[in-house]
Amino acid sequence: MLTKLAYRALTEISPRVGMKAAYLWVFKGLMAVRAYKKRLQNKELYPPFMFVALTNTCNLRCHGCWVEKEGTAFHLPAEDLDAIIRVGKKNRAYYYTLLGGEPYMYKGIWDVFQRHRDCYFQTITNGMLFTERNVQRLAEAGNVTPLVSIDGQQYQNDLRRGEGVFDAAMEGMDRLRKKGLIFGVACTITGKNMEEVLCDSYLEMMIKKGAMYIWYYFYRPVGEDPHPEYCLSPEQLLEARKKMVALRHRHPIIIIDSYWTATGEAFCPAAMGMGFHIGPQGSIEICPPLSFATNKVSDNNHDLNKTFKESKFLNGFQDFVKTRTKGCVILEHPQELVEFIQGHGAKDYSTRDAFKEIGCGKPRQSQHMPGKEIPESYWVYRFLKNNVFFGMGAL
């Protein structure tokens, strides 16, 4: 598998794009994790990665999406975005995941790539806006890896995302591949599509399309229309883990999850303070599905170091999770989670009633299943999970 993956990288990726990724994404990412671990030893909170929602506007209306798109349109102020990246660089953080809504509907996105050429950006996108012109812009920038959201074959994908979305995303991926760009597929695993997306034929299709990595997520019933029927049962969660471990041996595509360590223990990056989510109003949130904050990027004159250090909400979340689970508190302890958030006086930035939405949730099984751990069986992934990327078990 490793030899075939290397061959793919050499023959499918533009040399210029590949060199930039090796330096900005891999090397600087490793340095960011090392700096983060050193800060942990000094009890200093600053994440090595940041998830930044540029806007809440989107051209799709996917089932189970937590982003409010029908009300007021919000776009992250340019000064906030530059401050996030500027302060991040001072803390040796050079990797930023840009999302939305649909990040490519943010007018200033192309300027960001050019202004911060010493950083690497991942964009989580529905892939509908990869016109010839936009793909050429990505090729010229060279410091961006699109992560295209596709949740199965055409029927299952369009069932959740809308008719015609699958075909449009496939066309966009063809354009990315022809330009030699590094891109991946973001796939949300649900109780309805699990067998379809965790199989050889699905990965083979994505490899043929040119995807170099696939990032699996588990469905969480959040948002105004949570669709709990998409949730996985405990048995399905365990089976999904088994399938992921086995598939890693067979296919020349990097398979990423952010749920288990190399030893198979459950893992929550947010509980480790490894990456906060910035909302389109500049709110500093725990993670993308939780649109609550006590602080904004503009606080303390954009001094994020001071804001993170002094935030009882952000610091307290880690202790809140660790005393309950190694998994996801959104799934396991929704009512207690609401109490914690309200107890810190956090504001709901969803423009809906997200407190009610989460508080009405039924406690469910997350990836934390003590005694049923399945360790990584491929040495490559054991090494990567311990040393590279998130560096503490998220790959």
C-alpha positions as CSV (number, residue, x, y, z in Angstrom):
1,M,0.0,0.0,0.0
2,L,2.7,2.5,1.0
3,T,4.6,1.9,-2.3
4,K,1.5,2.4,-4.3
5,L,0.6,5.6,-2.4
6,A,4.1,7.0,-3.1
7,Y,3.7,6.2,-6.8
8,R,0.4,8.0,-6.8
9,A,1.9,11.0,-5.2
10,L,4.8,11.1,-7.7
11,T,2.7,10.6,-10.8
12,E,-0.5,12.5,-9.9
13,I,0.5,15.5,-7.9
14,S,2.2,18.6,-9.4
15,P,5.8,18.7,-8.2
16,R,5.4,22.4,-7.1
17,V,2.2,21.6,-5.1
18,G,3.8,18.5,-3.6
19,M,6.9,20.4,-2.4
20,K,4.7,23.1,-0.8
21,A,2.6,20.5,1.0
22,A,5.7,18.6,2.2
23,Y,7.0,21.8,3.8
24,L,4.0,23.8,4.8
25,W,1.7,20.9,5.8
26,V,3.8,18.0,6.9
27,F,7.0,19.6,8.3
28,K,5.4,22.8,9.7
29,G,2.5,20.7,11.1
30,L,5.0,18.5,13.0
31,M,6.7,21.6,14.4
32,A,3.3,23.0,15.4
33,V,2.5,19.8,17.4
34,R,5.9,19.9,19.1
35,A,5.3,23.5,20.1
36,Y,1.9,22.6,21.3
37,K,3.2,19.8,23.5
38,K,5.8,22.1,25.0
39,R,3.0,24.6,25.8
40,L,1.1,21.8,27.5
41,Q,4.0,21.2,29.8
42,N,3.9,24.8,30.8
43,K,0.1,24.7,31.1
44,E,-0.3,27.2,28.3
45,L,-3.4,26.8,26.1
46,Y,-2.9,27.6,22.4
47,P,-4.0,25.1,19.7
48,P,-1.7,23.9,16.9
49,F,-4.6,24.0,14.4
50,M,-7.7,26.2,14.0
51,F,-11.0,25.7,12.4
52,V,-12.3,28.9,10.9
53,A,-15.9,29.3,9.6
54,L,-15.6,32.1,7.1
55,T,-19.3,32.5,6.5
56,N,-22.7,30.9,7.3
57,T,-23.9,31.3,3.7
58,C,-24.2,28.1,1.6
59,N,-25.6,27.0,-1.7
60,L,-26.9,23.7,-0.2
61,R,-29.3,22.7,2.5
62,C,-28.0,19.4,3.8
63,H,-29.9,17.2,6.3
64,G,-28.4,17.5,9.8
65,C,-26.3,20.6,9.1
66,W,-25.8,22.7,12.2
67,V,-25.1,25.9,10.3
68,E,-28.0,28.4,10.1
69,K,-28.3,29.6,6.5
70,E,-31.8,31.0,6.3
71,G,-31.4,34.1,8.5
72,T,-28.8,36.9,8.6
73,A,-25.7,36.3,6.5
74,F,-22.5,36.6,8.5
75,H,-19.0,36.9,7.1
76,L,-15.9,36.8,9.3
77,P,-14.3,40.3,9.4
78,A,-11.1,40.4,7.5
79,E,-9.2,41.9,10.5
80,D,-10.3,38.9,12.6
81,L,-9.2,36.4,10.1
82,D,-5.8,38.1,9.7
83,A,-5.4,38.3,13.5
84,I,-6.1,34.6,13.9
85,I,-3.4,33.7,11.4
86,R,-0.9,36.4,12.6
87,V,-1.1,35.4,16.2
88,G,-1.0,31.7,15.2
89,K,2.2,32.2,13.4
90,K,3.8,33.6,16.5
91,N,2.8,30.3,18.2
92,R,4.2,28.2,15.3
93,A,0.7,27.4,14.0
94,Y,0.6,27.5,10.2
95,Y,-2.3,25.2,9.4
96,Y,-5.9,26.4,9.1
97,T,-9.1,24.6,8.2
98,L,-11.5,27.0,6.5
99,L,-15.1,26.0,6.4
100,G,-18.6,27.5,6.5
101,G,-21.3,27.4,5.2
102,E,-19.5,27.1,2.0
103,P,-16.0,28.7,2.3
104,Y,-15.7,29.5,-1.4
105,M,-18.7,31.9,-1.0
106,Y,-16.4,34.1,1.1
107,K,-15.2,36.9,-1.2
108,G,-11.8,37.3,0.5
109,I,-10.8,33.7,0.4
110,W,-8.4,34.1,-2.5
111,D,-6.6,37.0,-1.0
112,V,-6.1,35.0,2.2
113,F,-4.2,32.3,0.3
114,Q,-2.0,34.9,-1.3
115,R,-1.3,37.0,1.8
116,H,-0.3,34.0,3.9
117,R,1.8,32.0,1.5
118,D,3.8,30.6,4.5
119,C,0.7,28.8,5.7
120,Y,-1.3,25.8,4.5
121,F,-5.0,25.8,4.2
122,Q,-7.6,23.0,4.1
123,T,-11.0,24.0,2.8
124,I,-14.0,21.9,3.7
125,T,-16.3,22.4,0.7
126,N,-19.3,20.8,-1.1
127,G,-17.3,21.0,-4.3
128,M,-20.0,22.8,-6.2
129,L,-17.9,25.9,-7.0
130,F,-14.8,24.3,-8.6
131,T,-15.1,26.0,-11.9
132,E,-12.1,26.0,-14.3
133,R,-11.2,29.5,-13.1
134,N,-11.3,28.6,-9.4
135,V,-9.3,25.5,-9.8
136,Q,-6.7,27.5,-11.7
137,R,-6.6,29.9,-8.8
138,L,-6.0,27.0,-6.4
139,A,-3.2,25.7,-8.6
140,E,-1.5,29.1,-8.6
141,A,-1.7,29.4,-4.8
142,G,-0.4,25.9,-4.2
143,N,-0.9,26.1,-0.5
144,V,-4.5,24.8,-0.3
145,T,-5.9,21.3,-0.1
146,P,-9.7,21.1,-0.7
147,L,-11.6,18.5,1.3
148,V,-14.8,17.7,-0.7
149,S,-17.8,16.5,1.2
150,I,-19.3,13.4,-0.3
151,D,-21.4,11.0,1.7
152,G,-21.6,7.9,-0.4
153,Q,-22.6,7.0,-4.0
154,Q,-25.0,9.2,-5.9
155,Y,-28.3,8.1,-4.2
156,Q,-27.1,8.2,-0.6
157,N,-25.2,11.5,-1.1
158,D,-28.0,13.3,-2.8
159,L,-30.5,12.0,-0.3
160,R,-28.8,14.1,2.3
161,R,-27.3,16.9,0.2
162,G,-29.6,17.4,-2.7
163,E,-30.3,16.3,-6.2
164,G,-27.4,16.8,-8.6
165,V,-24.8,17.5,-5.9
166,F,-22.9,14.2,-6.4
167,D,-22.4,14.8,-10.2
168,A,-21.3,18.4,-9.7
169,A,-18.8,17.4,-7.0
170,M,-17.4,14.6,-9.2
171,E,-16.9,17.1,-12.1
172,G,-15.1,19.4,-9.7
173,M,-12.8,16.6,-8.5
174,D,-11.9,15.8,-12.1
175,R,-10.7,19.4,-12.6
176,L,-8.7,19.3,-9.4
177,R,-7.0,16.0,-10.5
178,K,-6.1,17.4,-13.9
179,K,-4.3,20.3,-12.3
180,G,-2.3,18.0,-10.0
181,L,-3.7,19.3,-6.8
182,I,-3.8,17.5,-3.5
183,F,-7.4,17.0,-2.3
184,G,-9.4,14.7,-0.2
185,V,-12.9,13.6,0.5
186,A,-14.8,14.3,3.7
187,C,-17.3,11.5,4.3
188,T,-19.9,11.5,7.1
189,I,-20.7,8.0,8.1
190,T,-24.3,7.5,9.0
191,G,-26.4,4.5,9.9
192,K,-27.7,4.5,6.4
193,N,-24.5,4.7,4.4
194,M,-21.9,2.8,6.5
195,E,-21.7,-0.3,4.4
196,E,-21.5,1.8,1.2
197,V,-18.7,4.2,2.3
198,L,-16.6,1.7,4.3
199,C,-15.9,-0.7,1.5
200,D,-13.3,-1.4,-1.2
201,S,-15.3,-0.1,-4.2
202,Y,-16.0,3.3,-2.6
203,L,-12.3,3.9,-1.9
204,E,-11.3,2.6,-5.3
205,M,-13.7,5.2,-6.8
206,M,-12.2,8.0,-4.8
207,I,-8.7,6.9,-5.8
208,K,-9.7,6.9,-9.5
209,K,-11.0,10.4,-9.1
210,G,-7.6,11.5,-7.7
211,A,-8.3,11.9,-4.0
212,M,-5.2,11.4,-1.9
213,Y,-6.9,11.1,1.4
214,I,-10.4,10.5,2.9
215,W,-11.5,11.9,6.2
216,Y,-14.3,10.0,7.9
217,Y,-16.7,11.7,10.3
218,F,-19.5,10.2,12.4
219,Y,-22.9,11.7,12.1
220,R,-24.0,13.8,15.1
221,P,-27.7,14.7,15.5
222,V,-27.3,18.5,15.9
223,G,-28.9,21.5,14.3
224,E,-32.5,22.6,13.8
225,D,-33.4,19.4,12.0
226,P,-31.2,16.8,13.6
227,H,-32.4,13.6,11.8
228,P,-31.6,11.1,14.5
229,E,-32.3,8.3,12.1
230,Y,-28.8,8.9,10.6
231,C,-27.1,8.0,13.9
232,L,-25.0,4.8,14.2
233,S,-25.8,2.2,16.8
234,P,-23.1,0.9,19.2
235,E,-22.7,-2.2,17.1
236,Q,-22.3,-0.1,13.9
237,L,-19.6,2.1,15.6
238,L,-17.6,-0.9,16.5
239,E,-18.0,-2.4,13.0
240,A,-17.0,0.9,11.5
241,R,-13.7,0.9,13.5
242,K,-13.0,-2.6,12.4
243,K,-13.6,-1.8,8.7
244,M,-11.4,1.3,8.9
245,V,-8.4,-0.6,10.4
246,A,-8.7,-3.3,7.7
247,L,-9.1,-0.9,4.8
248,R,-5.9,0.9,5.7
249,H,-3.9,-2.1,4.6
250,R,-5.5,-2.4,1.2
251,H,-5.7,1.0,-0.5
252,P,-3.2,3.7,-1.6
253,I,-5.2,6.5,0.0
254,I,-4.7,8.0,3.4
255,I,-7.6,7.1,5.7
256,I,-8.1,9.7,8.5
257,D,-10.3,9.7,11.5
258,S,-10.2,11.9,14.6
259,Y,-11.8,9.5,17.0
260,W,-9.2,6.9,18.0
261,T,-5.6,6.8,19.1
262,A,-3.0,4.3,17.8
263,T,-4.0,2.0,20.5
264,G,-7.7,2.2,19.7
265,E,-8.6,4.4,22.7
266,A,-11.3,7.0,22.1
267,F,-10.0,10.5,21.5
268,C,-11.6,14.0,21.4
269,P,-9.3,16.7,19.9
270,A,-11.5,19.5,21.4
271,A,-11.0,18.0,24.8
272,M,-7.2,18.3,24.3
273,G,-7.4,21.9,23.2
274,M,-6.0,21.0,19.9
275,G,-8.2,23.1,17.7
276,F,-10.9,25.6,18.4
277,H,-13.6,26.7,16.1
278,I,-14.0,30.3,15.1
279,G,-17.6,31.2,14.0
280,P,-18.4,33.7,11.2
281,Q,-19.2,36.4,13.9
282,G,-15.7,36.0,15.4
283,S,-16.9,33.8,18.3
284,I,-14.4,31.4,19.7
285,E,-16.2,28.1,20.1
286,I,-15.1,24.7,21.4
287,C,-15.8,22.7,18.2
288,P,-17.8,23.2,15.0
289,P,-21.1,21.7,16.1
290,L,-21.1,23.8,19.4
291,S,-22.0,27.4,18.4
292,F,-21.5,28.8,21.9
293,A,-18.8,31.2,23.1
294,T,-17.8,33.5,25.9
295,N,-15.1,35.2,23.9
296,K,-14.5,36.7,20.5
297,V,-11.4,37.1,18.4
298,S,-11.6,40.8,18.8
299,D,-11.3,40.6,22.6
300,N,-8.2,42.0,24.2
301,N,-7.3,43.9,21.0
302,H,-7.0,40.6,19.1
303,D,-4.6,39.2,21.6
304,L,-5.6,35.5,21.3
305,N,-2.9,34.3,23.6
306,K,-4.4,36.4,26.5
307,T,-8.0,35.4,25.6
308,F,-7.2,31.7,25.5
309,K,-5.3,31.9,28.7
310,E,-8.0,33.7,30.6
311,S,-11.0,31.9,29.2
312,K,-12.6,29.8,31.9
313,F,-15.0,28.4,29.3
314,L,-12.4,27.1,26.9
315,N,-10.1,25.8,29.7
316,G,-12.9,24.3,31.7
317,F,-14.2,22.3,28.8
318,Q,-11.2,20.0,29.0
319,D,-11.9,19.1,32.6
320,F,-15.6,18.7,31.9
321,V,-15.0,16.1,29.2
322,K,-12.2,14.2,31.0
323,T,-14.3,13.5,34.0
324,R,-17.0,11.9,31.8
325,T,-15.7,10.3,28.7
326,K,-12.8,10.0,26.2
327,G,-15.4,10.2,23.5
328,C,-18.0,12.8,22.5
329,V,-20.0,14.6,25.2
330,I,-22.4,15.9,22.5
331,L,-23.6,12.3,22.0
332,E,-23.1,10.9,25.5
333,H,-24.0,13.8,27.9
334,P,-26.1,16.4,26.0
335,Q,-28.0,17.7,29.0
336,E,-24.9,18.0,31.2
337,L,-23.2,19.7,28.3
338,V,-25.9,22.4,28.1
339,E,-25.6,22.9,31.9
340,F,-21.9,23.4,31.5
341,I,-22.2,25.9,28.7
342,Q,-25.0,27.9,30.4
343,G,-23.1,27.8,33.6
344,H,-20.3,29.8,32.0
345,G,-22.7,32.3,30.5
346,A,-21.8,31.4,27.0
347,K,-23.8,33.1,24.2
348,D,-25.5,31.0,21.5
349,Y,-24.2,32.2,18.1
350,S,-26.3,29.8,16.0
351,T,-29.1,32.4,15.6
352,R,-31.5,29.6,16.6
353,D,-32.1,28.0,20.0
354,A,-29.1,25.6,20.0
355,F,-29.4,25.2,23.8
356,K,-32.8,23.6,23.3
357,E,-31.7,21.6,20.3
358,I,-28.9,19.9,22.2
359,G,-30.7,19.7,25.5
360,C,-33.5,17.7,23.8
361,G,-31.0,15.2,22.5
362,K,-31.2,11.6,23.6
363,P,-27.9,10.3,25.1
364,R,-26.2,8.0,22.6
365,Q,-23.1,5.8,22.3
366,S,-20.0,7.6,21.1
367,Q,-16.6,6.0,20.1
368,H,-15.7,5.6,23.7
369,M,-16.2,1.8,24.4
370,P,-13.9,0.7,27.2
371,G,-12.7,-2.9,26.8
372,K,-13.5,-3.0,23.1
373,E,-10.5,-1.0,21.8
374,I,-9.2,-2.0,18.4
375,P,-5.6,-0.8,17.9
376,E,-4.1,0.2,14.6
377,S,-2.6,-3.0,12.9
378,Y,-0.6,-1.2,10.2
379,W,2.7,0.3,11.4
380,V,2.4,3.3,9.1
381,Y,-0.8,4.5,10.9
382,R,0.6,3.7,14.3
383,F,3.6,6.0,13.5
384,L,1.4,8.7,12.0
385,K,-1.0,8.8,14.8
386,N,1.8,9.1,17.4
387,N,4.0,11.6,15.6
388,V,2.4,13.5,12.7
389,F,-0.5,15.7,11.9
390,F,-2.6,16.1,15.1
391,G,0.2,14.2,16.7
392,M,-1.8,12.8,19.6
393,G,-4.0,10.2,18.0
394,A,-6.3,12.0,15.5
395,L,-5.1,10.5,12.2
